[in-house]
Amino acid sequence: MKRSTDRILTTHTGSLPRPRDLLGLLQDREAGRLSDEAPLHEGTRVAVFDVVKKQMETGLSVINDGEQGRADYTVYVKDRLTGFSGDSTPWPNPDAAEFPEWTEMARQFAPPFQRRPACTGPVAWKDWPAVERDIRNLKDAAAAAGADEVFMTSPSPGQIGRFLQNRYYATDEEYLYTLADVMKREYQAIVGAGFILQVDCPDLALGRHTQFAHLTIEEFRRVAAMHVEVLNHAVADIPADRMRMHLCWASTGGPHHRDVPLRDIVDVVIKARPGAFVISGANPRHEHEWKVWKDVPLPEGKILVAGVIDSTTNFIEHPELVAERIARYASVVGRENVIAGVDCGFGTFAGRVQVDTNIVWHKLRSLVEGARVASAELW
């Protein structure tokens, strides 16, 4: 994994807007209406080539496939693994009761299609070729575009367990370790293909005010510590510098006043093996948390991919503001340990549009320009 040795590198979090024709095919598959998946596979390949080319033209340093062929960043595994059926029970949403008007407004951003089954049987691989297609598409697209540093996302065991609830294994811990033993094949394949593995772990932050809202903070910290141990088990054979992990408090706009402070969980999070932490830092609830790193040293050899672009608003950040945000992080962890990133995905759930597609690319160009401004000041 490259460091910012002579300039501030740039990246994003994973999902990027998908073309409308591909969204229609994804919707048909989720609804069980897709009798022939060949058009979906071809449409995904075309979309991956296009989104990789756009990222390179935008000037991003570390790029990916934009998660083009997935309906979302976690539940896609239900089609690749055995053991899932029925429906998971939605976790409580305390904001819905407290802010009914906001809840009504937020419905316009709800994914138009998504089924979250539960784990009702043994988990194992049933569609490994789907992983191979993802890898082949990104490898070919990256080669065609001349991309040097490339990452691919995959959900952590704890995140899968958050969306696809356990109704089969004796304990949640047994369920997560089983997921870890199964998903490690995907993790290792991603790294084996020459990509950086990004493991998505919103369960470590977002889980606090949803799945584990009933726990005390100390009880949640113990759960989070177990999730980190499970993740470390899954990636034990992968070099730390070939991995990064993403932490966030949800990809949606909203009150966020129940978000667990980074300070309350950071000591747990930094025990994870991946060599970089991708953490939200641009939205109004968490922008101030760059200060946390004054008191909690970034572990030796680790990199901080700091969110300096908000993925939930249609404001296009000014490059000077982006540069200021980068400089703050550089002042506490060192310029070589900072990569400029985005808080969360822009297309976390296919079909849910919070930010206009054209604005997404404007925001990413602002990210690149802000990193250029910061680099001129820091070197």
C-alpha positions as CSV (number, residue, x, y, z in Angstrom):
1,M,0.0,0.0,0.0
2,K,1.4,3.3,-1.1
3,R,2.0,6.2,1.3
4,S,1.9,9.9,0.7
5,T,5.7,10.3,0.4
6,D,5.8,13.3,-1.9
7,R,2.2,14.4,-2.2
8,I,-1.2,13.6,-0.5
9,L,-2.7,10.6,-2.2
10,T,-6.5,10.4,-2.8
11,T,-9.1,7.7,-2.8
12,H,-12.8,7.1,-2.0
13,T,-14.7,4.5,0.1
14,G,-16.1,2.1,-2.4
15,S,-19.4,2.5,-4.1
16,L,-20.0,4.9,-7.0
17,P,-23.1,5.8,-9.0
18,R,-24.2,3.0,-11.4
19,P,-25.7,3.5,-14.9
20,R,-29.5,3.3,-15.2
21,D,-29.6,0.2,-17.4
22,L,-27.5,-1.7,-14.9
23,L,-29.7,-0.5,-12.0
24,G,-32.7,-2.0,-13.8
25,L,-30.9,-5.4,-14.2
26,L,-29.9,-5.4,-10.5
27,Q,-33.5,-4.6,-9.6
28,D,-34.8,-7.5,-11.7
29,R,-32.4,-9.9,-10.2
30,E,-33.3,-8.9,-6.6
31,A,-36.9,-9.3,-7.5
32,G,-36.4,-12.7,-9.0
33,R,-37.4,-11.5,-12.5
34,L,-34.0,-12.0,-14.2
35,S,-34.2,-15.3,-16.1
36,D,-30.9,-14.8,-17.9
37,E,-28.0,-13.2,-16.0
38,A,-25.8,-12.8,-19.1
39,P,-27.0,-9.2,-19.7
40,L,-26.3,-8.4,-16.1
41,H,-22.7,-9.8,-16.3
42,E,-22.0,-7.9,-19.5
43,G,-23.6,-4.7,-18.2
44,T,-21.5,-5.0,-15.0
45,R,-18.3,-5.4,-17.0
46,V,-19.0,-2.4,-19.2
47,A,-19.8,-0.3,-16.1
48,V,-16.6,-1.3,-14.3
49,F,-14.5,-0.3,-17.3
50,D,-16.3,3.0,-17.5
51,V,-16.1,3.8,-13.7
52,V,-12.4,2.9,-13.6
53,K,-11.7,5.1,-16.6
54,K,-13.6,8.0,-14.9
55,Q,-11.7,7.6,-11.7
56,M,-8.4,7.8,-13.5
57,E,-9.5,10.8,-15.5
58,T,-10.5,12.5,-12.3
59,G,-7.0,12.0,-10.9
60,L,-7.7,9.7,-8.0
61,S,-4.6,7.9,-6.7
62,V,-6.3,4.7,-5.5
63,I,-9.3,3.4,-7.4
64,N,-11.7,0.4,-7.5
65,D,-14.7,-1.0,-9.4
66,G,-17.3,1.2,-7.8
67,E,-19.1,-1.9,-6.6
68,Q,-21.0,-1.7,-9.9
69,G,-22.3,-5.2,-10.0
70,R,-23.6,-5.4,-6.4
71,A,-27.0,-4.3,-5.2
72,D,-25.3,-3.2,-2.0
73,Y,-22.0,-3.5,-0.1
74,T,-23.0,-6.4,2.3
75,V,-26.1,-8.3,1.4
76,Y,-24.8,-9.4,-2.0
77,V,-23.2,-12.3,-0.2
78,K,-26.6,-13.9,0.2
79,D,-26.4,-14.9,-3.4
80,R,-22.9,-16.3,-3.1
81,L,-23.2,-18.3,0.1
82,T,-25.5,-21.1,1.4
83,G,-27.5,-20.9,4.5
84,F,-29.7,-17.8,4.0
85,S,-33.5,-17.7,3.6
86,G,-36.5,-15.8,4.9
87,D,-36.1,-12.3,6.2
88,S,-34.1,-10.6,9.0
89,T,-35.9,-8.5,11.4
90,P,-35.1,-4.8,11.0
91,W,-33.1,-3.4,13.9
92,P,-34.7,-0.6,16.0
93,N,-34.3,2.9,14.6
94,P,-34.5,5.3,17.6
95,D,-34.4,8.3,15.2
96,A,-37.6,7.3,13.6
97,A,-39.6,7.8,16.8
98,E,-37.8,11.0,17.8
99,F,-37.8,12.6,14.3
100,P,-41.0,11.4,12.4
101,E,-40.8,14.3,9.9
102,W,-37.2,13.4,9.0
103,T,-38.1,9.8,8.8
104,E,-40.8,10.6,6.3
105,M,-38.4,12.7,4.2
106,A,-35.7,9.9,4.4
107,R,-38.1,7.4,2.8
108,Q,-37.3,9.0,-0.6
109,F,-33.7,7.7,-0.1
110,A,-34.7,4.2,0.8
111,P,-33.3,1.5,-1.5
112,P,-36.1,0.6,-4.0
113,F,-35.2,-3.0,-3.7
114,Q,-33.4,-5.0,-1.0
115,R,-34.1,-8.3,0.7
116,R,-32.1,-9.2,3.8
117,P,-32.6,-12.9,4.6
118,A,-31.5,-14.5,7.9
119,C,-29.0,-17.2,8.4
120,T,-31.1,-20.4,8.7
121,G,-28.5,-23.0,7.8
122,P,-24.8,-23.9,7.4
123,V,-22.8,-21.1,5.7
124,A,-20.5,-22.1,2.8
125,W,-19.7,-21.1,-0.7
126,K,-22.1,-21.8,-3.5
127,D,-21.2,-19.3,-6.2
128,W,-17.4,-18.8,-6.2
129,P,-17.4,-17.8,-9.9
130,A,-19.2,-14.6,-8.9
131,V,-16.0,-13.6,-7.0
132,E,-13.8,-14.5,-9.9
133,R,-15.9,-12.4,-12.2
134,D,-15.6,-9.4,-9.9
135,I,-11.8,-9.8,-9.8
136,R,-11.4,-10.4,-13.5
137,N,-13.5,-7.3,-14.4
138,L,-11.5,-5.0,-12.1
139,K,-8.2,-6.5,-13.2
140,D,-8.9,-6.0,-16.9
141,A,-10.4,-2.5,-16.4
142,A,-7.4,-1.4,-14.3
143,A,-5.0,-2.7,-16.8
144,A,-6.8,-1.0,-19.7
145,A,-6.8,2.3,-17.8
146,G,-3.3,2.1,-16.5
147,A,-4.3,2.1,-12.9
148,D,-1.5,1.4,-10.4
149,E,-3.0,1.2,-6.9
150,V,-6.4,-0.6,-6.9
151,F,-8.6,-1.8,-4.0
152,M,-11.7,-4.0,-3.8
153,T,-14.2,-4.0,-1.0
154,S,-15.7,-6.9,1.0
155,P,-17.8,-6.9,4.2
156,S,-16.4,-7.9,7.5
157,P,-18.0,-10.9,9.3
158,G,-19.4,-8.5,11.9
159,Q,-21.0,-6.4,9.2
160,I,-22.6,-9.5,7.5
161,G,-24.0,-10.5,10.8
162,R,-25.5,-7.1,11.3
163,F,-27.5,-7.3,8.1
164,L,-28.1,-11.1,7.9
165,Q,-29.2,-12.1,11.4
166,N,-28.2,-15.4,13.0
167,R,-31.0,-17.9,13.5
168,Y,-29.0,-21.1,13.1
169,Y,-25.7,-21.1,15.0
170,A,-25.8,-21.5,18.8
171,T,-24.2,-18.1,19.5
172,D,-23.5,-15.0,17.5
173,E,-19.8,-15.5,18.1
174,E,-20.0,-19.0,16.5
175,Y,-21.8,-17.5,13.6
176,L,-19.2,-14.7,13.1
177,Y,-16.3,-17.1,13.3
178,T,-18.0,-19.3,10.7
179,L,-18.4,-16.3,8.4
180,A,-14.8,-15.5,9.0
181,D,-13.6,-18.9,7.9
182,V,-15.8,-18.7,4.8
183,M,-15.2,-15.1,3.8
184,K,-11.4,-15.4,4.2
185,R,-11.4,-17.2,0.8
186,E,-12.8,-14.0,-0.8
187,Y,-10.4,-11.8,1.2
188,Q,-7.4,-13.8,0.2
189,A,-8.5,-13.9,-3.5
190,I,-8.7,-10.2,-3.6
191,V,-5.2,-9.7,-2.3
192,G,-3.9,-12.6,-4.4
193,A,-5.2,-10.7,-7.5
194,G,-2.9,-7.8,-6.6
195,F,-5.5,-5.6,-5.1
196,I,-5.7,-3.9,-1.7
197,L,-8.5,-5.5,0.4
198,Q,-10.9,-3.0,2.0
199,V,-12.9,-4.7,4.7
200,D,-16.1,-2.7,5.5
201,C,-16.7,-2.6,9.2
202,P,-19.6,-0.2,10.0
203,D,-20.7,-2.6,12.7
204,L,-17.9,-1.2,14.9
205,A,-19.5,2.3,14.9
206,L,-23.0,2.3,13.3
207,G,-23.8,-0.9,15.2
208,R,-23.8,1.0,18.5
209,H,-27.0,3.0,17.9
210,T,-28.8,0.2,15.9
211,Q,-28.1,-3.4,16.5
212,F,-26.6,-2.8,19.9
213,A,-28.5,0.2,21.1
214,H,-29.8,-1.7,24.1
215,L,-26.2,-2.2,25.5
216,T,-24.2,0.1,27.7
217,I,-21.1,1.6,26.1
218,E,-18.9,-0.8,28.0
219,E,-21.0,-3.8,26.8
220,F,-20.8,-2.5,23.2
221,R,-17.0,-2.1,23.5
222,R,-16.8,-5.8,24.5
223,V,-18.9,-6.7,21.5
224,A,-16.8,-4.5,19.2
225,A,-13.6,-6.1,20.6
226,M,-15.0,-9.6,19.7
227,H,-15.8,-8.4,16.2
228,V,-12.2,-7.1,15.8
229,E,-10.9,-10.4,17.0
230,V,-13.0,-12.3,14.5
231,L,-11.8,-10.0,11.7
232,N,-8.2,-10.5,12.7
233,H,-8.8,-14.3,12.6
234,A,-10.2,-14.0,9.1
235,V,-7.3,-11.9,7.7
236,A,-4.5,-13.5,9.8
237,D,-2.6,-14.7,6.7
238,I,-2.8,-11.4,4.8
239,P,0.0,-8.9,5.1
240,A,-1.3,-5.8,7.0
241,D,0.0,-3.4,4.3
242,R,-2.3,-5.1,1.7
243,M,-5.5,-4.2,3.7
244,R,-7.5,-1.3,4.8
245,M,-10.7,-1.2,6.9
246,H,-13.6,1.2,6.6
247,L,-15.4,2.5,9.7
248,C,-18.5,4.8,9.5
249,W,-21.8,5.8,11.2
250,A,-24.1,5.1,8.3
251,S,-24.1,6.4,4.7
252,T,-27.3,8.4,5.1
253,G,-27.8,12.0,6.1
254,G,-29.8,12.6,9.2
255,P,-29.5,13.7,12.8
256,H,-26.6,11.4,13.8
257,H,-26.7,12.7,17.3
258,R,-26.7,9.1,18.7
259,D,-23.5,8.2,16.9
260,V,-20.9,6.7,19.3
261,P,-18.0,9.1,19.5
262,L,-14.8,7.9,17.8
263,R,-12.9,8.6,21.1
264,D,-15.1,5.9,22.8
265,I,-14.1,3.1,20.4
266,V,-10.8,4.1,18.8
267,D,-8.6,2.1,21.1
268,V,-10.7,-1.0,20.1
269,V,-10.6,-0.2,16.4
270,I,-6.8,0.3,16.1
271,K,-6.3,-3.3,17.3
272,A,-7.5,-4.5,13.9
273,R,-4.7,-5.9,11.6
274,P,-5.3,-3.9,8.4
275,G,-2.6,-1.3,7.7
276,A,-5.0,1.6,7.1
277,F,-8.1,2.9,8.7
278,V,-10.7,4.6,6.4
279,I,-12.7,6.8,8.8
280,S,-15.4,9.4,8.3
281,G,-14.2,12.9,9.1
282,A,-16.0,15.5,6.9
283,N,-19.7,15.3,8.0
284,P,-20.8,17.9,10.7
285,R,-21.1,15.2,13.4
286,H,-17.5,13.9,13.1
287,E,-15.4,16.6,11.5
288,H,-14.0,17.6,14.8
289,E,-12.7,14.1,15.6
290,W,-9.3,14.7,13.9
291,K,-8.4,15.9,17.4
292,V,-8.8,12.4,18.7
293,W,-5.5,11.5,17.1
294,K,-3.7,14.0,19.3
295,D,-4.4,11.8,22.3
296,V,-4.5,8.4,20.6
297,P,-1.3,7.8,18.5
298,L,-1.8,6.2,15.2
299,P,-0.1,2.8,15.5
300,E,3.3,2.5,14.0
301,G,3.2,1.7,10.3
302,K,-0.5,2.4,10.0
303,I,-2.1,4.9,7.6
304,L,-5.2,7.1,8.1
305,V,-7.5,7.5,5.1
306,A,-9.3,10.5,6.4
307,G,-12.8,11.5,5.2
308,V,-12.5,15.0,3.8
309,I,-15.5,14.9,1.5
310,D,-19.1,14.4,2.8
311,S,-20.9,11.7,0.9
312,T,-24.4,12.6,2.0
313,T,-24.7,16.2,0.8
314,N,-24.9,17.9,-2.6
315,F,-22.6,20.7,-1.6
316,I,-19.4,20.5,-3.6
317,E,-16.7,21.2,-1.1
318,H,-14.2,24.0,-2.0
319,P,-10.7,22.7,-2.6
320,E,-9.4,25.1,0.0
321,L,-11.6,23.6,2.6
322,V,-10.5,20.1,1.6
323,A,-6.9,21.2,1.9
324,E,-7.6,22.6,5.4
325,R,-9.1,19.3,6.5
326,I,-6.1,17.3,5.1
327,A,-3.7,19.7,6.9
328,R,-5.4,19.1,10.2
329,Y,-4.9,15.4,10.0
330,A,-1.3,15.8,8.7
331,S,-0.5,18.0,11.7
332,V,-1.3,15.2,14.1
333,V,-0.4,12.0,12.4
334,G,2.2,13.1,9.9
335,R,1.7,13.9,6.2
336,E,3.1,10.6,5.0
337,N,0.5,8.8,7.1
338,V,-2.5,10.6,5.5
339,I,-4.5,9.7,2.4
340,A,-7.5,12.0,1.5
341,G,-10.8,10.1,1.2
342,V,-14.5,10.3,1.3
343,D,-16.8,9.6,4.4
344,C,-18.7,6.7,2.8
345,G,-19.9,5.3,-0.5
346,F,-21.9,7.4,-3.0
347,G,-23.9,4.4,-4.1
348,T,-24.0,2.2,-1.0
349,F,-27.4,0.8,-2.1
350,A,-28.1,0.5,-5.8
351,G,-31.0,2.8,-6.7
352,R,-30.8,5.0,-3.6
353,V,-29.7,8.5,-4.8
354,Q,-28.7,11.0,-2.2
355,V,-26.1,12.9,-4.3
356,D,-26.6,13.7,-7.9
357,T,-24.3,11.6,-10.1
358,N,-22.7,14.6,-11.8
359,I,-22.1,16.2,-8.4
360,V,-20.4,13.0,-7.2
361,W,-17.7,13.5,-9.8
362,H,-17.4,17.2,-9.1
363,K,-16.9,16.3,-5.4
364,L,-14.1,13.8,-6.3
365,R,-12.4,16.4,-8.5
366,S,-12.6,18.8,-5.6
367,L,-11.0,16.1,-3.5
368,V,-8.1,15.8,-6.0
369,E,-7.6,19.5,-6.3
370,G,-7.8,20.0,-2.5
371,A,-5.1,17.3,-2.1
372,R,-3.0,19.2,-4.7
373,V,-3.3,22.4,-2.7
374,A,-2.5,20.6,0.6
375,S,0.5,18.9,-1.0
376,A,1.9,22.3,-2.1
377,E,1.7,23.5,1.5
378,L,3.0,20.4,3.1
379,W,6.0,19.7,0.9
